[in-house]
């Protein structure tokens, strides 16, 4: 990657680069990346048609779900954005994502670092900032993979099209459906249980409502949800006061943090009167989970791993 190109795109962030100059940078990138004449058209999550390389080799991912999907399809990206509450990849993907440079955070990409990664395609997750998207498009074809439903299955299908891994995506989804069906059968009567999912931090407790990754997985298993977890939330998670902790009660409670600390969370929570009074805590039906996997953006590998976690906790 030339210093001139890095400097040019970095200048774009401060508004010093014109659209014409941006276009020139993209052409330079095409030259550096080799022959990109073989392209395919992909419809992204917004309905936009994007021309992408027929078989991209250098992929930058700008969301946890994009990282998860790429790894699930056998592609290791050359740049990633840090996960929610993480310094790098989500904890459950640490091993598979080892060595991938960080090119941004949940709040957005670092344009200069994206340039340095020299991508031939960018998976932009749910990024909606048109100014940032325009800067990314000047670097490489940019595909928004996540729509308003945040459906990991749809995102995997789009990612499969972009990465020339459509068959692998279909196979993964078929395998997931088979595993979910088998687990549902294995759970028997417990498959109709009321299951709650929450995230804890020093700032308090938050509950996961409908319209997020984990709720989609639990719905696939036929679980019921207590209280407001039956409803669609306004944000990714809903904060609760100690007075309203009954909203996280149920037959089973799965609770975790974004930075797990060797199984000490449940001991800490049991010492708090508000938690100690919960039915799931009293019955011993509470399980500590990896919040980066269960209570963040999620993805294909996360979904399969969640099935395994549920089997260990409930199928006994």
Secondary structure, DSSP 4 states (H G I P E B T S, - for coil): --HHHHHHHHHHHTT-S-HHHHHHHHHHHHHHH-----EEEEE-TTS-EEEEETT-S-EEE-SHHHHHHHHHTT---SEEEPPTT-SSS-GGGTTTTTTPPEEEETTEE-HHHHHHTT-SEEE-TT---HHHHHHHHTTS-EE----TT--HHHHHHHHHHHTT-HHHHHHHHHHHHHHHHHHHHHHGGGGG-BEEEEEEETTEEEE--BTSHHHHHHHHTT-B--GGGGSB-SSSSEEE-GGGGGGG-SSEEEEEESS--TT-HHHHHHTSHHHHTSHHHHTT-EEEEEHHHHSSS--HHHHHHHHHHHHHHH--
